[in-house]
Amino acid sequence: MKVTTKVMTANRLGDGAVVYLADDNNWVLALDDAEVADGDDAAAALEARAAASAARQEVVSTYLFAVSVSDTGIAPVSQREIIRAAGPTVGTDLPATTPLV
């Protein structure tokens, strides 16, 4: 089965937090708040919006990744994205990061 449902992710430039692109063009911390692109055209639109945000130096390392969507929410398909969505695995004793504005 080919997976065509994707979400855009990046790292916020200010603190390195994993973020997801939402439909209001803001970057959010929760995967369930991300915009889901279903199909190539929607994915290309997410890529264009992410590239513009990266050019404004809001985020770095933008890329799409495959997700599954169910009644319980959005779930990453790959192990890498499951770990990224769960939060940092090191440095959890450091002070809290700056909240999104």
DSSP file with accessible surface (Angstrom, degrees, kcal/mol):
  #  RESIDUE AA STRUCTURE BP1 BP2  ACC     N-H-->O    O-->H-N    N-H-->O    O-->H-N    TCO  KAPPA ALPHA  PHI   PSI    X-CA   Y-CA   Z-CA
    1    1 A M              0   0  224      0, 0.0     2,-0.4     0, 0.0     0, 0.0   0.000 360.0 360.0 360.0 127.9    0.0    0.0    0.0
    2    2 A K        -     0   0  160      2,-0.0     2,-0.6     1,-0.0     0, 0.0  -0.694 360.0-139.9 -84.5 130.6    1.4    3.4   -1.0
    3    3 A V        +     0   0   53     -2,-0.4    65,-0.1     1,-0.1    63,-0.0  -0.806  31.6 162.7 -93.0 121.1    1.2    6.0    1.7
    4    4 A T        +     0   0   50     -2,-0.6    35,-1.6    63,-0.1     2,-0.5   0.422  44.4  99.5-116.4  -1.8    0.2    9.4    0.3
    5    5 A T  E     +A   38   0A  31     62,-0.3    62,-2.4    33,-0.2     2,-0.3  -0.793  53.4 169.9 -91.4 123.2   -0.9   11.2    3.5
    6    6 A K  E     -AB  37  66A  69     31,-2.6    31,-3.3    -2,-0.5     2,-0.3  -0.917  27.6-153.5-137.0 160.1    1.9   13.4    4.9
    7    7 A V  E     - B   0  65A   0     58,-2.1    58,-2.1    -2,-0.3     2,-0.4  -0.955  24.3-123.6-128.1 147.2    2.7   16.1    7.4
    8    8 A M  E     + B   0  64A   2     27,-0.5    13,-1.7    -2,-0.3     2,-0.3  -0.783  33.3 179.4 -92.8 131.8    5.4   18.8    7.2
    9    9 A T  E     +CB  20  63A   0     54,-2.8    54,-2.0    -2,-0.4     2,-0.3  -0.844   8.8 154.4-125.8 167.1    7.9   18.9   10.1
   10   10 A A  E     -C   19   0A   0      9,-1.7     9,-2.4    -2,-0.3     2,-0.5  -0.934  42.8 -95.5-166.9-178.8   11.0   21.0   10.9
   11   11 A N  E     -CB  18  60A  35     49,-2.6    49,-2.4    -2,-0.3     2,-0.2  -0.980  39.5-117.8-114.5 130.7   13.0   22.2   13.9
   12   12 A R  E  >  - B   0  59A  30      5,-2.9     4,-2.8    -2,-0.5     3,-0.4  -0.487  19.8-139.1 -66.0 131.0   12.2   25.6   15.3
   13   13 A L  T  4 S+     0   0   83     45,-2.1    -1,-0.1    -2,-0.2    46,-0.1   0.855  94.3  59.8 -65.7 -34.5   15.3   27.8   14.8
   14   14 A G  T  4 S-     0   0   80     44,-0.4    -1,-0.2     1,-0.2    45,-0.1   0.860 131.6  -3.0 -65.4 -36.1   15.1   29.5   18.2
   15   15 A D  T  4 S-     0   0   49     -3,-0.4    -2,-0.2     2,-0.1    -1,-0.2   0.399  91.6-111.3-140.7  -0.5   15.3   26.4   20.3
   16   16 A G     <  +     0   0   39     -4,-2.8    -3,-0.1     1,-0.2     3,-0.1   0.508  58.5 159.2  82.1   3.2   15.5   23.3   18.1
   17   17 A A        -     0   0   19     -5,-0.2    -5,-2.9    -6,-0.1     2,-0.4  -0.272  48.6-108.9 -61.6 145.7   12.0   22.0   19.1
   18   18 A V  E     +C   11   0A  35     -7,-0.2     2,-0.3    66,-0.2    -7,-0.2  -0.625  48.5 178.5 -73.3 127.5   10.3   19.6   16.7
   19   19 A V  E     -C   10   0A   0     -9,-2.4    -9,-1.7    -2,-0.4     2,-0.4  -0.901  21.1-145.5-132.8 162.4    7.4   21.4   15.1
   20   20 A Y  E     -CD   9  28A   3      8,-2.6     8,-3.2    -2,-0.3     2,-0.4  -0.970  26.0-112.0-129.7 144.5    4.7   20.7   12.5
   21   21 A L  E     - D   0  27A   1    -13,-1.7    14,-2.6    -2,-0.4   -13,-0.3  -0.612  34.6-157.1 -80.7 124.7    3.1   23.1   10.0
   22   22 A A    >   -     0   0    4      4,-3.0     3,-1.8    -2,-0.4    12,-0.2  -0.511  31.2-103.9 -96.8 168.6   -0.6   23.8   10.8
   23   23 A D  T 3  S+     0   0  128     10,-0.4    11,-0.1     1,-0.3    -1,-0.1   0.686 119.4  61.1 -69.3 -16.4   -3.3   25.0    8.4
   24   24 A D  T 3  S-     0   0   95      2,-0.2    -1,-0.3     1,-0.0     3,-0.1   0.272 119.8-108.7 -90.4  11.0   -3.1   28.5    9.7
   25   25 A N  S <  S+     0   0   70     -3,-1.8     2,-0.3     1,-0.3    -2,-0.1   0.563  81.7 122.5  74.9  11.1    0.6   28.7    8.6
   26   26 A N        -     0   0   88     -6,-0.0    -4,-3.0     0, 0.0     2,-0.5  -0.700  65.6-118.2 -96.6 157.5    1.9   28.5   12.1
   27   27 A W  E     -D   21   0A  22     -2,-0.3     2,-0.3    -6,-0.2    -6,-0.2  -0.830  35.1-166.8 -94.4 130.4    4.3   25.9   13.4
   28   28 A V  E     -D   20   0A  24     -8,-3.2    -8,-2.6    -2,-0.5     6,-0.0  -0.813  26.5-139.1-120.6 157.4    2.8   23.8   16.3
   29   29 A L  S    S+     0   0   90     -2,-0.3     2,-0.5   -10,-0.2    -1,-0.1   0.759  82.5  76.7 -84.9 -27.5    4.3   21.4   18.8
   30   30 A A    >   -     0   0   43      1,-0.1     3,-1.7   -10,-0.1     4,-0.2  -0.760  68.2-148.7 -93.4 127.6    1.5   18.8   18.7
   31   31 A L  G >  S+     0   0   18     -2,-0.5     3,-1.9     1,-0.3    -1,-0.1   0.861  98.0  62.8 -59.3 -35.8    1.3   16.4   15.8
   32   32 A D  G 3  S+     0   0   97      1,-0.3    -1,-0.3    42,-0.1    43,-0.0   0.685  99.6  55.2 -66.1 -15.4   -2.5   16.3   16.1
   33   33 A D  G <  S+     0   0  101     -3,-1.7   -10,-0.4     2,-0.1    -1,-0.3   0.413  88.0 109.0 -93.1  -0.6   -2.6   20.1   15.3
   34   34 A A  S <  S-     0   0   11     -3,-1.9     2,-0.4    -4,-0.2   -12,-0.3  -0.386  75.7-110.7 -76.6 154.4   -0.7   19.6   12.1
   35   35 A E        -     0   0   54    -14,-2.6     2,-0.5   -27,-0.1   -27,-0.5  -0.705  30.6-141.1 -80.3 135.4   -2.2   20.0    8.6
   36   36 A V        -     0   0   48     -2,-0.4     2,-0.6   -29,-0.1   -29,-0.2  -0.865   6.6-150.1-102.8 126.9   -2.4   16.7    6.8
   37   37 A A  E     -A    6   0A   0    -31,-3.3   -31,-2.6    -2,-0.5     2,-0.7  -0.866   8.0-166.4 -97.1 121.6   -1.6   16.7    3.0
   38   38 A D  E     +A    5   0A 116     -2,-0.6     4,-0.2   -33,-0.2   -33,-0.2  -0.892  59.8   2.6-110.8  98.6   -3.5   14.0    1.1
   39   39 A G  S  > S-     0   0   21    -35,-1.6     4,-2.0    -2,-0.7     5,-0.2  -0.305  92.3 -72.6 112.2 165.8   -2.0   13.7   -2.3
   40   40 A D  H  > S+     0   0  113      1,-0.2     4,-2.4     2,-0.2     5,-0.2   0.864 124.4  52.1 -66.4 -40.3    0.9   15.1   -4.3
   41   41 A D  H  > S+     0   0  145      2,-0.2     4,-2.0     1,-0.2    -1,-0.2   0.928 111.8  46.1 -64.7 -44.5   -0.6   18.6   -4.9
   42   42 A A  H  > S+     0   0   37     -4,-0.2     4,-2.0     2,-0.2    -1,-0.2   0.895 112.6  51.5 -65.1 -37.5   -1.4   19.1   -1.2
   43   43 A A  H  X S+     0   0    8     -4,-2.0     4,-2.3     1,-0.2    -2,-0.2   0.914 108.0  51.6 -65.6 -40.6    2.1   17.9   -0.3
   44   44 A A  H  X S+     0   0   50     -4,-2.4     4,-2.2     1,-0.2    -1,-0.2   0.887 107.6  53.1 -63.7 -36.6    3.7   20.3   -2.8
   45   45 A A  H  X S+     0   0   50     -4,-2.0     4,-2.2     2,-0.2    -1,-0.2   0.911 108.6  49.4 -65.5 -40.4    1.7   23.2   -1.2
   46   46 A L  H  X S+     0   0    0     -4,-2.0     4,-2.5     1,-0.2    -2,-0.2   0.911 109.4  52.7 -63.1 -41.2    3.0   22.3    2.2
   47   47 A E  H  X S+     0   0  103     -4,-2.3     4,-2.4     1,-0.2    -2,-0.2   0.910 108.8  49.5 -61.6 -40.7    6.6   22.2    0.8
   48   48 A A  H  X S+     0   0   64     -4,-2.2     4,-1.9     2,-0.2    -1,-0.2   0.924 112.4  47.0 -65.4 -43.7    6.2   25.7   -0.6
   49   49 A R  H  X S+     0   0   58     -4,-2.2     4,-1.9     1,-0.2    -2,-0.2   0.896 113.3  49.1 -66.0 -38.5    4.8   27.1    2.6
   50   50 A A  H  X S+     0   0    0     -4,-2.5     4,-2.7     2,-0.2    -2,-0.2   0.902 108.5  53.1 -67.6 -38.9    7.6   25.5    4.6
   51   51 A A  H  X S+     0   0   56     -4,-2.4     4,-2.3     1,-0.2    -1,-0.2   0.902 108.2  50.6 -63.9 -39.2   10.3   26.8    2.2
   52   52 A A  H  X S+     0   0   43     -4,-1.9     4,-1.4     2,-0.2    -1,-0.2   0.912 111.1  48.7 -64.3 -40.3    9.0   30.3    2.7
   53   53 A S  H  <>S+     0   0    2     -4,-1.9     5,-2.1     1,-0.2     6,-0.5   0.905 110.8  50.1 -66.4 -40.2    9.1   29.9    6.5
   54   54 A A  H ><5S+     0   0   35     -4,-2.7     3,-1.7     1,-0.2    -1,-0.2   0.890 106.8  55.2 -65.0 -37.1   12.7   28.5    6.3
   55   55 A A  H 3<5S+     0   0   84     -4,-2.3    -1,-0.2     1,-0.3    -2,-0.2   0.829 105.2  52.8 -64.8 -30.1   13.7   31.5    4.1
   56   56 A R  T 3<5S-     0   0  127     -4,-1.4    -1,-0.3    -3,-0.2    -2,-0.2   0.380 117.7-120.0 -82.6   2.2   12.3   33.8    6.9
   57   57 A Q  T < 5S+     0   0  145     -3,-1.7    -3,-0.2     2,-0.2    -2,-0.1   0.843  78.4 124.5  60.8  39.7   14.6   31.8    9.3
   58   58 A E  S   <S+     0   0   80     -5,-2.1   -45,-2.1     1,-0.2   -44,-0.4   0.773  77.8   7.6 -89.2 -35.4   11.7   30.6   11.5
   59   59 A V  E     -B   12   0A   3     -6,-0.5     2,-0.3   -47,-0.3    -1,-0.2  -0.921  63.3-152.8-141.1 165.5   12.6   26.9   11.0
   60   60 A V  E     +B   11   0A  59    -49,-2.4   -49,-2.6    -2,-0.3    -5,-0.0  -0.913  68.5  32.1-134.6 165.7   15.3   24.6    9.6
   61   61 A S  E    S-     0   0A  81     -2,-0.3     2,-0.2   -51,-0.2    -1,-0.2   0.920  71.9-174.6  56.7  52.5   15.4   21.1    8.2
   62   62 A T  E     +     0   0A  47    -52,-0.1     2,-0.3    -3,-0.1   -52,-0.2  -0.544  13.9 148.5 -78.5 141.7   11.9   21.0    6.7
   63   63 A Y  E     -B    9   0A  61    -54,-2.0   -54,-2.8    -2,-0.2     2,-0.3  -0.962  41.6-114.0-165.5 156.6   10.6   17.7    5.3
   64   64 A L  E     -B    8   0A  33     -2,-0.3     2,-0.3   -56,-0.2   -56,-0.2  -0.692  29.9-172.6 -89.1 148.8    7.4   15.7    4.7
   65   65 A F  E     -B    7   0A  13    -58,-2.1   -58,-2.1    -2,-0.3     2,-0.2  -0.984  27.9-100.8-141.4 154.4    6.8   12.4    6.4
   66   66 A A  E     +B    6   0A  30     -2,-0.3    11,-2.0   -60,-0.2    12,-0.5  -0.469  41.3 176.2 -75.4 140.3    4.1    9.7    6.1
   67   67 A V  E     -E   76   0B   3    -62,-2.4     2,-0.4     9,-0.2   -62,-0.3  -0.923  25.0-135.0-135.8 162.3    1.3    9.5    8.6
   68   68 A S  E     -E   75   0B  62      7,-2.9     7,-2.7    -2,-0.3     2,-0.5  -0.934  19.4-150.9-114.6 144.6   -1.8    7.5    9.2
   69   69 A V  E     +E   74   0B  88     -2,-0.4     2,-0.3     5,-0.2     5,-0.2  -0.968  25.4 154.3-119.5 130.1   -5.0    9.3   10.3
   70   70 A S  E >   -E   73   0B  64      3,-2.4     3,-1.5    -2,-0.5    -2,-0.0  -0.806  60.7 -82.6-138.4-176.5   -7.7    7.7   12.4
   71   71 A D  T 3  S+     0   0  177      1,-0.3     3,-0.1    -2,-0.3    -2,-0.0   0.742 127.1  55.6 -62.6 -23.7  -10.5    8.7   14.8
   72   72 A T  T 3  S-     0   0  130      1,-0.3     2,-0.3     3,-0.0    -1,-0.3   0.533 119.0 -97.2 -89.2  -7.1   -7.9    8.8   17.5
   73   73 A G  E <   -E   70   0B  20     -3,-1.5    -3,-2.4     2,-0.1     2,-0.4  -0.878  56.5 -30.4 133.0-161.3   -5.6   11.3   15.7
   74   74 A I  E     -E   69   0B  25     -2,-0.3    -5,-0.2    -5,-0.2   -42,-0.1  -0.834  51.9-173.6-101.1 133.6   -2.5   11.5   13.5
   75   75 A A  E     -E   68   0B  42     -7,-2.7    -7,-2.9    -2,-0.4     7,-0.1  -0.992  24.1-120.6-131.0 132.8    0.2    8.9   13.9
   76   76 A P  E     -E   67   0B  22      0, 0.0    -9,-0.2     0, 0.0   -70,-0.0  -0.363  12.7-149.8 -65.0 151.1    3.6    8.8   12.3
   77   77 A V  S    S+     0   0   79    -11,-2.0     2,-0.2    -2,-0.0   -10,-0.1   0.851  74.3  66.2 -89.4 -37.2    4.3    5.7   10.2
   78   78 A S  S  > S-     0   0   51    -12,-0.5     4,-1.7     1,-0.1     5,-0.1  -0.517  80.2-127.5 -91.7 153.8    8.1    5.5   10.7
   79   79 A Q  H  > S+     0   0  131      1,-0.2     4,-2.4     2,-0.2     5,-0.2   0.879 108.7  59.7 -62.0 -38.8   10.0    4.8   14.0
   80   80 A R  H  > S+     0   0  148      1,-0.2     4,-2.4     2,-0.2    -1,-0.2   0.936 108.5  43.0 -56.7 -46.7   12.1    8.0   13.5
   81   81 A E  H  > S+     0   0    3      2,-0.2     4,-2.4     1,-0.2    -1,-0.2   0.809 108.9  58.0 -75.1 -27.0    9.0   10.2   13.5
   82   82 A I  H  X S+     0   0   73     -4,-1.7     4,-1.5     2,-0.2    -1,-0.2   0.942 110.7  44.1 -63.1 -43.8    7.4    8.3   16.4
   83   83 A I  H  X S+     0   0   80     -4,-2.4     4,-0.9     2,-0.2    -2,-0.2   0.932 113.4  50.0 -67.1 -43.7   10.5    9.2   18.5
   84   84 A R  H >< S+     0   0   38     -4,-2.4     3,-0.7     1,-0.2    -1,-0.2   0.910 111.0  49.8 -62.0 -39.5   10.5   12.8   17.3
   85   85 A A  H 3< S+     0   0   45     -4,-2.4    -1,-0.2     1,-0.2    -2,-0.2   0.808 104.7  58.7 -69.6 -28.1    6.8   13.2   18.1
   86   86 A A  H 3< S-     0   0   88     -4,-1.5    -1,-0.2     1,-0.2    -2,-0.2   0.684 113.4-115.8 -75.8 -17.8    7.3   11.8   21.6
   87   87 A G    <<  -     0   0   27     -4,-0.9    -1,-0.2    -3,-0.7    -2,-0.1  -0.477  52.4 -21.1 109.8 178.1    9.9   14.5   22.5
   88   88 A P        -     0   0  102      0, 0.0     3,-0.1     0, 0.0    -4,-0.0  -0.249  39.8-158.9 -65.5 147.1   13.6   14.6   23.3
   89   89 A T  S    S+     0   0  114      1,-0.0     2,-0.3     2,-0.0     3,-0.1   0.499  79.1  37.2-100.8  -8.1   15.3   11.4   24.6
   90   90 A V  S    S+     0   0  114      1,-0.1    -1,-0.0     2,-0.0     0, 0.0  -0.929 104.5  35.1-135.4 161.7   18.2   13.3   26.2
   91   91 A G    >   +     0   0   34     -2,-0.3     3,-1.7     1,-0.1    -1,-0.1   0.732  62.8 143.5  70.7  23.6   18.5   16.6   28.1
   92   92 A T  T 3   +     0   0  113      1,-0.3    -1,-0.1    -3,-0.1    -2,-0.0   0.636  65.8  64.0 -72.5  -8.6   15.1   16.3   29.7
   93   93 A D  T 3  S+     0   0  143      2,-0.0    -1,-0.3     3,-0.0     3,-0.1   0.434  82.4 104.1 -91.6   2.4   16.5   17.9   32.9
   94   94 A L  S <  S-     0   0  121     -3,-1.7     3,-0.1     1,-0.1     0, 0.0  -0.394  85.8 -83.2 -79.3 160.9   17.2   21.2   31.0
   95   95 A P        -     0   0  117      0, 0.0    -1,-0.1     0, 0.0    -2,-0.0  -0.166  58.3 -85.4 -60.5 156.3   14.9   24.2   31.5
   96   96 A A        -     0   0  102      1,-0.1     2,-0.1    -3,-0.1    -4,-0.0  -0.207  47.9-112.3 -60.4 151.2   11.7   24.4   29.5
   97   97 A T        -     0   0   82      1,-0.1    -1,-0.1    -3,-0.1   -82,-0.0  -0.344  40.8 -80.9 -81.9 167.5   11.9   25.9   26.0
   98   98 A T        -     0   0  102      1,-0.1    -1,-0.1    -2,-0.1     3,-0.1  -0.483  52.4-117.1 -67.0 131.2   10.4   29.2   24.9
   99   99 A P        -     0   0  100      0, 0.0    -1,-0.1     0, 0.0     2,-0.1  -0.298  33.8 -94.5 -68.4 156.0    6.6   28.7   24.2
  100  100 A L              0   0   65      1,-0.1   -72,-0.0     0, 0.0   -71,-0.0  -0.393 360.0 360.0 -65.4 145.1    5.3   29.4   20.7
  101  101 A V              0   0  181     -3,-0.1    -1,-0.1    -2,-0.1    -3,-0.0  -0.707 360.0 360.0-107.0 360.0    4.0   32.9   20.1
